[in-house]
């Protein structure tokens, strides 16, 4: 009687390809379902957030073209007629043109001064080792945590003693000092990510430190400058506390002060359409700046994470 023997498995030779068994498709389908559910949830949250942020802006723009009767009668409906006289009335009669010009001068001067001084300080702190480097760096960081409300009273007396109270250039200097800590903190981390070989090559070619900074390193830091410039622009354009304390001259009020004054006066007159037109005037430059430079803002925020 013969028995059938099962042949012993032959070991695979070295170098021979080993066939892998295919995994069960159940795990792939489960992971795919979980990924799809997560994408649907995240997109739903983003849509809800976009509606929450965008609807008040759209409603304010839409209301600025209505008359007062339509604002209270049908606040959520589209305007039946575009009343551009609301904008002209707010621009001329409510003196929004003067407030807008004062704001442009203050924010423009302070933004340029903040970026120039902040980039120079950040470049030195990021690229040069000297005694007290870390102390100065942490001193700037400490300025970010200092509440501005605690400095209002001594700041008022300092500005008054310097003869800069109720002046445009005095407000510019205060804005620069207010924005420098965050600017130095942001740009110091950005300058550390830039390659040192480019600056060394400039030194070998005979360039000075000043020329290397302005012609070589500063153009390379353009994404970071745009990002921190946008943040400073938003903060300075919407600043209300500092100009309220340091700028009490009605002829030199900025937009935030003008909007408050317009809201108080229009509350008695009932010209709500002019108030919304003035609000949109103050809001449009901020939206335009972010829409134009949104790609540079994202590049500047992510560049510090890439080495």
Secondary structure, 3 states (H helix, E strand, C coil): CCCCCCCCCCCCCCCCCCCCCCCCHHHHHHHHHHHHHHHHHHHHHHHHHHHHHHHHHHHHHHHCCCCHHHHHHCCCCCCCCCCCHHHHHHHHCCCHHHHHHHHHHHHHHHHHHHHHHHHHHHHHHHHCCCCCHHHHHHHHHHHHCCCHHHHHHHHHHHHHHCCCCCCHHHHHHHHHHHHHHHHHHHHHHHHHHCCHHHHHHHHHCCCCHHHHHHHHHHHHCHHHHHHHHHHHHHHHHCCCHHHHHHCCCHHHCCHHHHHHHHHHHHHHHCCHHHHHHHHHHHHHHHHHHHHHCHHHHHHHHHHCCCC
